[in-house]
Amino acid sequence: MFPETRHFSAGVVHLAHRERIAKTTTGLMSWRMIEKRGKWKVDKNSATDGDLFIAEALLKASKIWHNEQFKDEARTLMNDILRYEYNPQTNTLTVGKMIFIKKQEISGGF
């Protein structure tokens, strides 16, 4: 890999919008920006598949560049995937936290 890729990867991770659930910042990504009244706001829904891809990329980056920070970010993300995007009753990952919230709390539609 190219050395500049390492800095780009770190920047992308830190530029990502972190999901807030119950006023707590998580490692999950908010995957969509919506425009409301001329201002851009973060949509409140995460995407499990994207979160898994990012966790995998962070683990690979950690191994390639021997960087514990990438591994720590991956652990945080994986723990939050299990906390917010996993259904223990069915032992399956969900399509994001939106599966558990009330219909009126979903912002921006689908």
Biopython code that builds the backbone (N, CA, C, O; Angstrom):
import numpy as np
from Bio.PDB.StructureBuilder import StructureBuilder

atoms = [
    (1, "MET", "N", (0.826, -1.177, 0.000)),
    (1, "MET", "CA", (0.000, 0.000, 0.000)),
    (1, "MET", "C", (0.874, 1.246, 0.000)),
    (1, "MET", "O", (2.017, 1.231, 0.457)),
    (2, "PHE", "N", (0.317, 2.296, -0.513)),
    (2, "PHE", "CA", (1.033, 3.557, -0.584)),
    (2, "PHE", "C", (1.036, 4.239, 0.784)),
    (2, "PHE", "O", (0.033, 4.191, 1.495)),
    (3, "PRO", "N", (2.152, 4.877, 1.162)),
    (3, "PRO", "CA", (2.217, 5.517, 2.481)),
    (3, "PRO", "C", (1.123, 6.558, 2.697)),
    (3, "PRO", "O", (0.595, 6.684, 3.802)),
    (4, "GLU", "N", (0.780, 7.307, 1.643)),
    (4, "GLU", "CA", (-0.245, 8.345, 1.810)),
    (4, "GLU", "C", (-1.623, 7.750, 2.094)),
    (4, "GLU", "O", (-2.504, 8.434, 2.615)),
    (5, "THR", "N", (-1.806, 6.472, 1.751)),
    (5, "THR", "CA", (-3.082, 5.802, 2.010)),
    (5, "THR", "C", (-3.359, 5.740, 3.510)),
    (5, "THR", "O", (-4.506, 5.849, 3.943)),
    (6, "ARG", "N", (-2.309, 5.566, 4.289)),
    (6, "ARG", "CA", (-2.463, 5.490, 5.746)),
    (6, "ARG", "C", (-3.077, 6.782, 6.289)),
    (6, "ARG", "O", (-4.001, 6.737, 7.100)),
    (7, "HIS", "N", (-2.572, 7.913, 5.851)),
    (7, "HIS", "CA", (-3.085, 9.198, 6.336)),
    (7, "HIS", "C", (-4.501, 9.449, 5.831)),
    (7, "HIS", "O", (-5.335, 10.000, 6.550)),
    (8, "PHE", "N", (-4.769, 9.042, 4.589)),
    (8, "PHE", "CA", (-6.115, 9.188, 4.039)),
    (8, "PHE", "C", (-7.098, 8.348, 4.842)),
    (8, "PHE", "O", (-8.185, 8.814, 5.185)),
    (9, "SER", "N", (-6.713, 7.100, 5.143)),
    (9, "SER", "CA", (-7.589, 6.199, 5.903)),
    (9, "SER", "C", (-7.914, 6.780, 7.270)),
    (9, "SER", "O", (-9.067, 6.754, 7.700)),
    (10, "ALA", "N", (-6.911, 7.298, 7.949)),
    (10, "ALA", "CA", (-7.128, 7.883, 9.275)),
    (10, "ALA", "C", (-8.055, 9.085, 9.184)),
    (10, "ALA", "O", (-8.923, 9.270, 10.036)),
    (11, "GLY", "N", (-7.874, 9.893, 8.163)),
    (11, "GLY", "CA", (-8.716, 11.076, 7.989)),
    (11, "GLY", "C", (-10.157, 10.728, 7.708)),
    (11, "GLY", "O", (-11.065, 11.362, 8.246)),
    (12, "VAL", "N", (-10.381, 9.730, 6.874)),
    (12, "VAL", "CA", (-11.746, 9.328, 6.530)),
    (12, "VAL", "C", (-12.483, 8.837, 7.770)),
    (12, "VAL", "O", (-13.647, 9.179, 7.974)),
    (13, "VAL", "N", (-11.825, 8.050, 8.584)),
    (13, "VAL", "CA", (-12.460, 7.522, 9.794)),
    (13, "VAL", "C", (-12.870, 8.659, 10.720)),
    (13, "VAL", "O", (-13.959, 8.630, 11.293)),
    (14, "HIS", "N", (-12.012, 9.653, 10.870)),
    (14, "HIS", "CA", (-12.314, 10.735, 11.805)),
    (14, "HIS", "C", (-13.268, 11.773, 11.231)),
    (14, "HIS", "O", (-13.864, 12.540, 11.987)),
    (15, "LEU", "N", (-13.423, 11.813, 9.915)),
    (15, "LEU", "CA", (-14.396, 12.718, 9.307)),
    (15, "LEU", "C", (-15.806, 12.141, 9.322)),
    (15, "LEU", "O", (-16.783, 12.876, 9.182)),
    (16, "ALA", "N", (-15.910, 10.843, 9.488)),
    (16, "ALA", "CA", (-17.222, 10.184, 9.453)),
    (16, "ALA", "C", (-18.098, 10.704, 10.584)),
    (16, "ALA", "O", (-17.614, 11.034, 11.667)),
    (17, "HIS", "N", (-19.369, 10.769, 10.317)),
    (17, "HIS", "CA", (-20.312, 11.241, 11.328)),
    (17, "HIS", "C", (-20.646, 10.093, 12.271)),
    (17, "HIS", "O", (-21.126, 9.045, 11.837)),
    (18, "ARG", "N", (-20.397, 10.286, 13.531)),
    (18, "ARG", "CA", (-20.678, 9.251, 14.527)),
    (18, "ARG", "C", (-22.150, 9.276, 14.896)),
    (18, "ARG", "O", (-22.746, 10.337, 15.080)),
    (19, "GLU", "N", (-22.704, 8.119, 14.998)),
    (19, "GLU", "CA", (-24.117, 7.967, 15.369)),
    (19, "GLU", "C", (-24.297, 8.300, 16.846)),
    (19, "GLU", "O", (-23.478, 7.924, 17.684)),
    (20, "ARG", "N", (-25.368, 9.001, 17.150)),
    (20, "ARG", "CA", (-25.720, 9.274, 18.547)),
    (20, "ARG", "C", (-26.994, 8.509, 18.874)),
    (20, "ARG", "O", (-28.016, 8.664, 18.204)),
    (21, "ILE", "N", (-26.922, 7.691, 19.900)),
    (21, "ILE", "CA", (-28.073, 6.908, 20.345)),
    (21, "ILE", "C", (-28.288, 7.239, 21.815)),
    (21, "ILE", "O", (-27.378, 7.106, 22.634)),
    (22, "ALA", "N", (-29.482, 7.664, 22.134)),
    (22, "ALA", "CA", (-29.811, 8.037, 23.517)),
    (22, "ALA", "C", (-28.768, 9.002, 24.084)),
    (22, "ALA", "O", (-28.307, 8.836, 25.213)),
    (23, "LYS", "N", (-28.406, 10.003, 23.297)),
    (23, "LYS", "CA", (-27.451, 11.056, 23.678)),
    (23, "LYS", "C", (-26.047, 10.532, 23.937)),
    (23, "LYS", "O", (-25.245, 11.213, 24.576)),
    (24, "THR", "N", (-25.738, 9.343, 23.459)),
    (24, "THR", "CA", (-24.414, 8.755, 23.606)),
    (24, "THR", "C", (-23.780, 8.627, 22.231)),
    (24, "THR", "O", (-24.393, 8.084, 21.312)),
    (25, "THR", "N", (-22.558, 9.121, 22.083)),
    (25, "THR", "CA", (-21.857, 8.969, 20.812)),
    (25, "THR", "C", (-21.337, 7.546, 20.716)),
    (25, "THR", "O", (-20.681, 7.053, 21.634)),
    (26, "THR", "N", (-21.630, 6.892, 19.609)),
    (26, "THR", "CA", (-21.203, 5.502, 19.403)),
    (26, "THR", "C", (-20.120, 5.449, 18.334)),
    (26, "THR", "O", (-19.750, 6.475, 17.763)),
    (27, "GLY", "N", (-19.617, 4.260, 18.070)),
    (27, "GLY", "CA", (-18.670, 4.056, 16.988)),
    (27, "GLY", "C", (-19.353, 3.851, 15.650)),
    (27, "GLY", "O", (-18.688, 3.798, 14.616)),
    (28, "LEU", "N", (-20.675, 3.734, 15.658)),
    (28, "LEU", "CA", (-21.429, 3.497, 14.425)),
    (28, "LEU", "C", (-21.426, 4.743, 13.556)),
    (28, "LEU", "O", (-21.327, 5.864, 14.056)),
    (29, "MET", "N", (-21.533, 4.538, 12.259)),
    (29, "MET", "CA", (-21.543, 5.655, 11.329)),
    (29, "MET", "C", (-22.970, 6.059, 10.982)),
    (29, "MET", "O", (-23.835, 5.205, 10.790)),
    (30, "SER", "N", (-23.205, 7.337, 10.905)),
    (30, "SER", "CA", (-24.461, 7.842, 10.346)),
    (30, "SER", "C", (-24.223, 7.947, 8.850)),
    (30, "SER", "O", (-23.325, 8.662, 8.405)),
    (31, "TRP", "N", (-25.014, 7.245, 8.090)),
    (31, "TRP", "CA", (-24.678, 7.033, 6.690)),
    (31, "TRP", "C", (-25.266, 8.027, 5.709)),
    (31, "TRP", "O", (-24.995, 7.945, 4.511)),
    (32, "ARG", "N", (-26.048, 8.945, 6.182)),
    (32, "ARG", "CA", (-26.664, 9.838, 5.219)),
    (32, "ARG", "C", (-26.814, 11.224, 5.819)),
    (32, "ARG", "O", (-27.132, 11.378, 6.998)),
    (33, "MET", "N", (-26.583, 12.217, 4.995)),
    (33, "MET", "CA", (-26.835, 13.603, 5.372)),
    (33, "MET", "C", (-28.118, 14.029, 4.674)),
    (33, "MET", "O", (-28.330, 13.704, 3.506)),
    (34, "ILE", "N", (-28.971, 14.754, 5.385)),
    (34, "ILE", "CA", (-30.197, 15.257, 4.774)),
    (34, "ILE", "C", (-30.229, 16.774, 4.929)),
    (34, "ILE", "O", (-29.726, 17.327, 5.907)),
    (35, "GLU", "N", (-30.825, 17.425, 3.951)),
    (35, "GLU", "CA", (-30.926, 18.880, 4.003)),
    (35, "GLU", "C", (-32.294, 19.266, 4.552)),
    (35, "GLU", "O", (-33.330, 18.834, 4.046)),
    (36, "LYS", "N", (-32.276, 20.077, 5.583)),
    (36, "LYS", "CA", (-33.511, 20.585, 6.184)),
    (36, "LYS", "C", (-33.377, 22.089, 6.329)),
    (36, "LYS", "O", (-32.495, 22.589, 7.026)),
    (37, "ARG", "N", (-34.267, 22.795, 5.659)),
    (37, "ARG", "CA", (-34.286, 24.258, 5.740)),
    (37, "ARG", "C", (-32.924, 24.875, 5.437)),
    (37, "ARG", "O", (-32.477, 25.788, 6.132)),
    (38, "GLY", "N", (-32.275, 24.372, 4.401)),
    (38, "GLY", "CA", (-30.999, 24.932, 3.973)),
    (38, "GLY", "C", (-29.796, 24.523, 4.795)),
    (38, "GLY", "O", (-28.691, 25.002, 4.541)),
    (39, "LYS", "N", (-29.981, 23.645, 5.779)),
    (39, "LYS", "CA", (-28.863, 23.175, 6.601)),
    (39, "LYS", "C", (-28.750, 21.665, 6.473)),
    (39, "LYS", "O", (-29.754, 20.959, 6.382)),
    (40, "TRP", "N", (-27.522, 21.182, 6.467)),
    (40, "TRP", "CA", (-27.293, 19.745, 6.387)),
    (40, "TRP", "C", (-27.254, 19.153, 7.778)),
    (40, "TRP", "O", (-26.565, 19.658, 8.664)),
    (41, "LYS", "N", (-28.003, 18.076, 7.961)),
    (41, "LYS", "CA", (-28.056, 17.377, 9.243)),
    (41, "LYS", "C", (-27.781, 15.898, 9.014)),
    (41, "LYS", "O", (-28.004, 15.364, 7.928)),
    (42, "VAL", "N", (-27.294, 15.258, 10.060)),
    (42, "VAL", "CA", (-27.004, 13.830, 9.994)),
    (42, "VAL", "C", (-28.290, 13.053, 10.204)),
    (42, "VAL", "O", (-29.029, 13.306, 11.156)),
    (43, "ASP", "N", (-28.557, 12.104, 9.311)),
    (43, "ASP", "CA", (-29.688, 11.198, 9.481)),
    (43, "ASP", "C", (-29.367, 10.277, 10.655)),
    (43, "ASP", "O", (-28.196, 9.990, 10.901)),
    (44, "LYS", "N", (-30.368, 9.813, 11.374)),
    (44, "LYS", "CA", (-30.137, 9.051, 12.602)),
    (44, "LYS", "C", (-30.048, 7.545, 12.398)),
    (44, "LYS", "O", (-30.103, 6.799, 13.376)),
    (45, "ASN", "N", (-29.914, 7.078, 11.181)),
    (45, "ASN", "CA", (-29.888, 5.636, 10.936)),
    (45, "ASN", "C", (-28.488, 5.164, 10.565)),
    (45, "ASN", "O", (-27.778, 5.818, 9.801)),
    (46, "SER", "N", (-28.112, 4.035, 11.113)),
    (46, "SER", "CA", (-26.834, 3.422, 10.758)),
    (46, "SER", "C", (-27.086, 2.330, 9.721)),
    (46, "SER", "O", (-28.232, 1.991, 9.426)),
    (47, "ALA", "N", (-26.006, 1.789, 9.178)),
    (47, "ALA", "CA", (-26.101, 0.705, 8.195)),
    (47, "ALA", "C", (-25.116, -0.381, 8.615)),
    (47, "ALA", "O", (-23.901, -0.190, 8.550)),
    (48, "THR", "N", (-25.642, -1.502, 9.037)),
    (48, "THR", "CA", (-24.814, -2.570, 9.594)),
    (48, "THR", "C", (-23.756, -3.054, 8.617)),
    (48, "THR", "O", (-22.608, -3.264, 9.007)),
    (49, "ASP", "N", (-24.124, -3.236, 7.348)),
    (49, "ASP", "CA", (-23.146, -3.740, 6.385)),
    (49, "ASP", "C", (-21.966, -2.781, 6.248)),
    (49, "ASP", "O", (-20.815, -3.216, 6.193)),
    (50, "GLY", "N", (-22.241, -1.502, 6.193)),
    (50, "GLY", "CA", (-21.167, -0.515, 6.105)),
    (50, "GLY", "C", (-20.311, -0.501, 7.354)),
    (50, "GLY", "O", (-19.089, -0.385, 7.270)),
    (51, "ASP", "N", (-20.944, -0.620, 8.519)),
    (51, "ASP", "CA", (-20.190, -0.666, 9.770)),
    (51, "ASP", "C", (-19.260, -1.883, 9.800)),
    (51, "ASP", "O", (-18.134, -1.790, 10.287)),
    (52, "LEU", "N", (-19.724, -3.011, 9.287)),
    (52, "LEU", "CA", (-18.882, -4.217, 9.224)),
    (52, "LEU", "C", (-17.699, -4.023, 8.280)),
    (52, "LEU", "O", (-16.580, -4.433, 8.589)),
    (53, "PHE", "N", (-17.947, -3.394, 7.123)),
    (53, "PHE", "CA", (-16.857, -3.130, 6.171)),
    (53, "PHE", "C", (-15.806, -2.209, 6.789)),
    (53, "PHE", "O", (-14.606, -2.422, 6.616)),
    (54, "ILE", "N", (-16.257, -1.198, 7.501)),
    (54, "ILE", "CA", (-15.311, -0.271, 8.130)),
    (54, "ILE", "C", (-14.512, -0.979, 9.219)),
    (54, "ILE", "O", (-13.302, -0.778, 9.321)),
    (55, "ALA", "N", (-15.164, -1.800, 10.031)),
    (55, "ALA", "CA", (-14.451, -2.543, 11.075)),
    (55, "ALA", "C", (-13.385, -3.442, 10.451)),
    (55, "ALA", "O", (-12.262, -3.518, 10.950)),
    (56, "GLU", "N", (-13.739, -4.118, 9.362)),
    (56, "GLU", "CA", (-12.768, -4.977, 8.680)),
    (56, "GLU", "C", (-11.603, -4.156, 8.133)),
    (56, "GLU", "O", (-10.446, -4.555, 8.267)),
    (57, "ALA", "N", (-11.898, -3.022, 7.523)),
    (57, "ALA", "CA", (-10.842, -2.166, 6.971)),
    (57, "ALA", "C", (-9.917, -1.653, 8.074)),
    (57, "ALA", "O", (-8.703, -1.588, 7.886)),
    (58, "LEU", "N", (-10.483, -1.292, 9.215)),
    (58, "LEU", "CA", (-9.665, -0.823, 10.332)),
    (58, "LEU", "C", (-8.756, -1.928, 10.862)),
    (58, "LEU", "O", (-7.600, -1.668, 11.198)),
    (59, "LEU", "N", (-9.262, -3.152, 10.939)),
    (59, "LEU", "CA", (-8.422, -4.274, 11.383)),
    (59, "LEU", "C", (-7.286, -4.533, 10.405)),
    (59, "LEU", "O", (-6.152, -4.787, 10.811)),
    (60, "LYS", "N", (-7.598, -4.466, 9.109)),
    (60, "LYS", "CA", (-6.549, -4.651, 8.099)),
    (60, "LYS", "C", (-5.518, -3.529, 8.171)),
    (60, "LYS", "O", (-4.317, -3.782, 8.080)),
    (61, "ALA", "N", (-5.981, -2.296, 8.335)),
    (61, "ALA", "CA", (-5.067, -1.158, 8.446)),
    (61, "ALA", "C", (-4.176, -1.308, 9.673)),
    (61, "ALA", "O", (-2.985, -1.000, 9.623)),
    (62, "SER", "N", (-4.750, -1.779, 10.768)),
    (62, "SER", "CA", (-3.985, -1.998, 11.989)),
    (62, "SER", "C", (-2.857, -2.999, 11.762)),
    (62, "SER", "O", (-1.740, -2.817, 12.247)),
    (63, "LYS", "N", (-3.166, -4.047, 11.026)),
    (63, "LYS", "CA", (-2.170, -5.087, 10.755)),
    (63, "LYS", "C", (-1.093, -4.594, 9.784)),
    (63, "LYS", "O", (0.096, -4.835, 9.995)),
    (64, "ILE", "N", (-1.510, -3.911, 8.732)),
    (64, "ILE", "CA", (-0.563, -3.436, 7.719)),
    (64, "ILE", "C", (0.401, -2.410, 8.294)),
    (64, "ILE", "O", (1.607, -2.489, 8.062)),
    (65, "TRP", "N", (-0.130, -1.441, 9.047)),
    (65, "TRP", "CA", (0.686, -0.329, 9.525)),
    (65, "TRP", "C", (1.053, -0.441, 10.998)),
    (65, "TRP", "O", (1.598, 0.502, 11.571)),
    (66, "HIS", "N", (0.762, -1.586, 11.619)),
    (66, "HIS", "CA", (1.102, -1.810, 13.032)),
    (66, "HIS", "C", (0.643, -0.627, 13.884)),
    (66, "HIS", "O", (1.416, -0.038, 14.639)),
    (67, "ASN", "N", (-0.630, -0.304, 13.737)),
    (67, "ASN", "CA", (-1.187, 0.872, 14.393)),
    (67, "ASN", "C", (-2.304, 0.441, 15.343)),
    (67, "ASN", "O", (-3.365, -0.003, 14.905)),
    (68, "GLU", "N", (-2.060, 0.573, 16.625)),
    (68, "GLU", "CA", (-3.036, 0.165, 17.638)),
    (68, "GLU", "C", (-4.289, 1.044, 17.624)),
    (68, "GLU", "O", (-5.368, 0.591, 18.007)),
    (69, "GLN", "N", (-4.150, 2.285, 17.189)),
    (69, "GLN", "CA", (-5.311, 3.177, 17.157)),
    (69, "GLN", "C", (-6.381, 2.638, 16.209)),
    (69, "GLN", "O", (-7.571, 2.684, 16.521)),
    (70, "PHE", "N", (-5.955, 2.124, 15.047)),
    (70, "PHE", "CA", (-6.915, 1.531, 14.115)),
    (70, "PHE", "C", (-7.604, 0.325, 14.758)),
    (70, "PHE", "O", (-8.811, 0.138, 14.604)),
    (71, "LYS", "N", (-6.828, -0.491, 15.480)),
    (71, "LYS", "CA", (-7.404, -1.664, 16.148)),
    (71, "LYS", "C", (-8.394, -1.238, 17.230)),
    (71, "LYS", "O", (-9.457, -1.842, 17.370)),
    (72, "ASP", "N", (-8.054, -0.208, 17.988)),
    (72, "ASP", "CA", (-8.964, 0.297, 19.023)),
    (72, "ASP", "C", (-10.265, 0.814, 18.415)),
    (72, "ASP", "O", (-11.348, 0.562, 18.944)),
    (73, "GLU", "N", (-10.154, 1.539, 17.297)),
    (73, "GLU", "CA", (-11.356, 2.040, 16.601)),
    (73, "GLU", "C", (-12.220, 0.864, 16.136)),
    (73, "GLU", "O", (-13.445, 0.905, 16.246)),
    (74, "ALA", "N", (-11.572, -0.181, 15.617)),
    (74, "ALA", "CA", (-12.307, -1.365, 15.154)),
    (74, "ALA", "C", (-13.029, -2.038, 16.317)),
    (74, "ALA", "O", (-14.184, -2.443, 16.180)),
    (75, "ARG", "N", (-12.363, -2.158, 17.450)),
    (75, "ARG", "CA", (-12.989, -2.774, 18.633)),
    (75, "ARG", "C", (-14.206, -1.969, 19.095)),
    (75, "ARG", "O", (-15.255, -2.534, 19.402)),
    (76, "THR", "N", (-14.054, -0.661, 19.139)),
    (76, "THR", "CA", (-15.182, 0.199, 19.523)),
    (76, "THR", "C", (-16.348, -0.014, 18.578)),
    (76, "THR", "O", (-17.490, -0.172, 19.010)),
    (77, "LEU", "N", (-16.057, -0.018, 17.292)),
    (77, "LEU", "CA", (-17.104, -0.198, 16.290)),
    (77, "LEU", "C", (-17.757, -1.575, 16.416)),
    (77, "LEU", "O", (-18.983, -1.681, 16.377)),
    (78, "MET", "N", (-16.952, -2.630, 16.567)),
    (78, "MET", "CA", (-17.510, -3.981, 16.682)),
    (78, "MET", "C", (-18.361, -4.136, 17.945)),
    (78, "MET", "O", (-19.410, -4.779, 17.913)),
    (79, "ASN", "N", (-17.910, -3.547, 19.052)),
    (79, "ASN", "CA", (-18.710, -3.597, 20.283)),
    (79, "ASN", "C", (-20.047, -2.891, 20.101)),
    (79, "ASN", "O", (-21.075, -3.367, 20.581)),
    (80, "ASP", "N", (-20.032, -1.749, 19.404)),
    (80, "ASP", "CA", (-21.286, -1.026, 19.180)),
    (80, "ASP", "C", (-22.182, -1.734, 18.170)),
    (80, "ASP", "O", (-23.406, -1.634, 18.257)),
    (81, "ILE", "N", (-21.597, -2.438, 17.225)),
    (81, "ILE", "CA", (-22.407, -3.258, 16.311)),
    (81, "ILE", "C", (-23.179, -4.293, 17.130)),
    (81, "ILE", "O", (-24.378, -4.487, 16.931)),
    (82, "LEU", "N", (-22.481, -4.950, 18.048)),
    (82, "LEU", "CA", (-23.150, -5.953, 18.882)),
    (82, "LEU", "C", (-24.139, -5.318, 19.859)),
    (82, "LEU", "O", (-25.164, -5.920, 20.181)),
    (83, "ARG", "N", (-23.843, -4.128, 20.324)),
    (83, "ARG", "CA", (-24.735, -3.461, 21.278)),
    (83, "ARG", "C", (-26.001, -2.920, 20.609)),
    (83, "ARG", "O", (-27.091, -3.035, 21.170)),
    (84, "TYR", "N", (-25.870, -2.335, 19.424)),
    (84, "TYR", "CA", (-26.995, -1.625, 18.819)),
    (84, "TYR", "C", (-27.559, -2.266, 17.550)),
    (84, "TYR", "O", (-28.680, -1.949, 17.152)),
    (85, "GLU", "N", (-26.809, -3.154, 16.913)),
    (85, "GLU", "CA", (-27.255, -3.709, 15.633)),
    (85, "GLU", "C", (-27.363, -5.235, 15.664)),
    (85, "GLU", "O", (-27.298, -5.889, 14.623)),
    (86, "TYR", "N", (-27.525, -5.780, 16.834)),
    (86, "TYR", "CA", (-27.612, -7.231, 17.013)),
    (86, "TYR", "C", (-28.889, -7.551, 17.777)),
    (86, "TYR", "O", (-29.207, -6.901, 18.773)),
    (87, "ASN", "N", (-29.613, -8.550, 17.305)),
    (87, "ASN", "CA", (-30.836, -8.991, 17.974)),
    (87, "ASN", "C", (-30.529, -10.295, 18.710)),
    (87, "ASN", "O", (-30.389, -11.336, 18.068)),
    (88, "PRO", "N", (-30.420, -10.264, 20.035)),
    (88, "PRO", "CA", (-30.075, -11.461, 20.794)),
    (88, "PRO", "C", (-31.167, -12.530, 20.771)),
    (88, "PRO", "O", (-30.889, -13.705, 21.011)),
    (89, "GLN", "N", (-32.399, -12.131, 20.486)),
    (89, "GLN", "CA", (-33.488, -13.110, 20.433)),
    (89, "GLN", "C", (-33.360, -14.020, 19.215)),
    (89, "GLN", "O", (-33.726, -15.194, 19.272)),
    (90, "THR", "N", (-32.844, -13.480, 18.120)),
    (90, "THR", "CA", (-32.706, -14.273, 16.890)),
    (90, "THR", "C", (-31.251, -14.597, 16.570)),
    (90, "THR", "O", (-30.968, -15.304, 15.602)),
    (91, "ASN", "N", (-30.325, -14.081, 17.384)),
    (91, "ASN", "CA", (-28.889, -14.265, 17.146)),
    (91, "ASN", "C", (-28.476, -13.806, 15.754)),
    (91, "ASN", "O", (-27.686, -14.470, 15.083)),
    (92, "THR", "N", (-29.010, -12.675, 15.327)),
    (92, "THR", "CA", (-28.669, -12.136, 14.006)),
    (92, "THR", "C", (-28.380, -10.644, 14.105)),
    (92, "THR", "O", (-28.837, -9.957, 15.019)),
    (93, "LEU", "N", (-27.608, -10.170, 13.137)),
    (93, "LEU", "CA", (-27.411, -8.733, 13.010)),
    (93, "LEU", "C", (-28.647, -8.147, 12.350)),
    (93, "LEU", "O", (-29.289, -8.793, 11.523)),
    (94, "THR", "N", (-28.970, -6.921, 12.722)),
    (94, "THR", "CA", (-30.121, -6.241, 12.129)),
    (94, "THR", "C", (-29.637, -5.310, 11.017)),
    (94, "THR", "O", (-28.444, -5.244, 10.721)),
    (95, "VAL", "N", (-30.567, -4.606, 10.417)),
    (95, "VAL", "CA", (-30.207, -3.679, 9.337)),
    (95, "VAL", "C", (-29.834, -2.308, 9.876)),
    (95, "VAL", "O", (-29.807, -1.335, 9.122)),
    (96, "GLY", "N", (-29.555, -2.219, 11.130)),
    (96, "GLY", "CA", (-29.225, -0.959, 11.780)),
    (96, "GLY", "C", (-30.113, -0.788, 12.989)),
    (96, "GLY", "O", (-31.027, -1.581, 13.215)),
    (97, "LYS", "N", (-29.851, 0.232, 13.756)),
    (97, "LYS", "CA", (-30.619, 0.422, 14.989)),
    (97, "LYS", "C", (-32.060, 0.795, 14.715)),
    (97, "LYS", "O", (-32.899, 0.690, 15.610)),
    (98, "MET", "N", (-32.376, 1.232, 13.490)),
    (98, "MET", "CA", (-33.735, 1.681, 13.197)),
    (98, "MET", "C", (-34.764, 0.573, 13.389)),
    (98, "MET", "O", (-35.950, 0.864, 13.542)),
    (99, "ILE", "N", (-34.352, -0.660, 13.384)),
    (99, "ILE", "CA", (-35.279, -1.774, 13.553)),
    (99, "ILE", "C", (-35.897, -1.769, 14.956)),
    (99, "ILE", "O", (-36.979, -2.320, 15.158)),
    (100, "PHE", "N", (-35.213, -1.150, 15.921)),
    (100, "PHE", "CA", (-35.668, -1.164, 17.305)),
    (100, "PHE", "C", (-36.377, 0.107, 17.749)),
    (100, "PHE", "O", (-36.933, 0.139, 18.847)),
    (101, "ILE", "N", (-36.375, 1.153, 16.932)),
    (101, "ILE", "CA", (-36.962, 2.407, 17.384)),
    (101, "ILE", "C", (-38.357, 2.594, 16.827)),
    (101, "ILE", "O", (-38.739, 1.951, 15.850)),
    (102, "LYS", "N", (-39.105, 3.464, 17.443)),
    (102, "LYS", "CA", (-40.473, 3.716, 17.016)),
    (102, "LYS", "C", (-40.493, 4.416, 15.666)),
    (102, "LYS", "O", (-39.582, 5.172, 15.328)),
    (103, "LYS", "N", (-41.525, 4.159, 14.916)),
    (103, "LYS", "CA", (-41.659, 4.701, 13.568)),
    (103, "LYS", "C", (-41.489, 6.221, 13.537)),
    (103, "LYS", "O", (-40.826, 6.738, 12.637)),
    (104, "GLN", "N", (-42.065, 6.944, 14.486)),
    (104, "GLN", "CA", (-41.992, 8.399, 14.456)),
    (104, "GLN", "C", (-40.587, 8.927, 14.734)),
    (104, "GLN", "O", (-40.321, 10.100, 14.471)),
    (105, "GLU", "N", (-39.682, 8.101, 15.256)),
    (105, "GLU", "CA", (-38.323, 8.541, 15.537)),
    (105, "GLU", "C", (-37.415, 8.427, 14.326)),
    (105, "GLU", "O", (-36.316, 8.981, 14.331)),
    (106, "ILE", "N", (-37.844, 7.727, 13.295)),
    (106, "ILE", "CA", (-37.014, 7.560, 12.104)),
    (106, "ILE", "C", (-37.055, 8.854, 11.312)),
    (106, "ILE", "O", (-38.126, 9.332, 10.940)),
    (107, "SER", "N", (-35.884, 9.414, 11.057)),
    (107, "SER", "CA", (-35.851, 10.691, 10.345)),
    (107, "SER", "C", (-35.477, 10.482, 8.889)),
    (107, "SER", "O", (-34.707, 9.579, 8.564)),
    (108, "GLY", "N", (-36.013, 11.304, 8.024)),
    (108, "GLY", "CA", (-35.608, 11.296, 6.627)),
    (108, "GLY", "C", (-36.243, 10.226, 5.777)),
    (108, "GLY", "O", (-36.023, 10.221, 4.566)),
    (109, "GLY", "N", (-37.013, 9.326, 6.336)),
    (109, "GLY", "CA", (-37.623, 8.266, 5.537)),
    (109, "GLY", "C", (-36.604, 7.260, 5.057)),
    (109, "GLY", "O", (-35.506, 7.147, 5.604)),
    (110, "PHE", "N", (-36.983, 6.536, 4.034)),
    (110, "PHE", "CA", (-36.088, 5.491, 3.512)),
    (110, "PHE", "C", (-35.661, 5.820, 2.114)),
    (110, "PHE", "O", (-34.906, 5.062, 1.504)),
]
sb = StructureBuilder()
sb.init_structure("model")
sb.init_model(0)
sb.init_chain("A")
sb.init_seg("    ")
for serial, (resi, resn, name, xyz) in enumerate(atoms, 1):
    if name == "N":
        sb.init_residue(resn, " ", resi, " ")
    sb.init_atom(name, np.array(xyz, "f"), 0.0, 1.0, " ", f" {name:<3s}", serial, name[0])
structure = sb.get_structure()
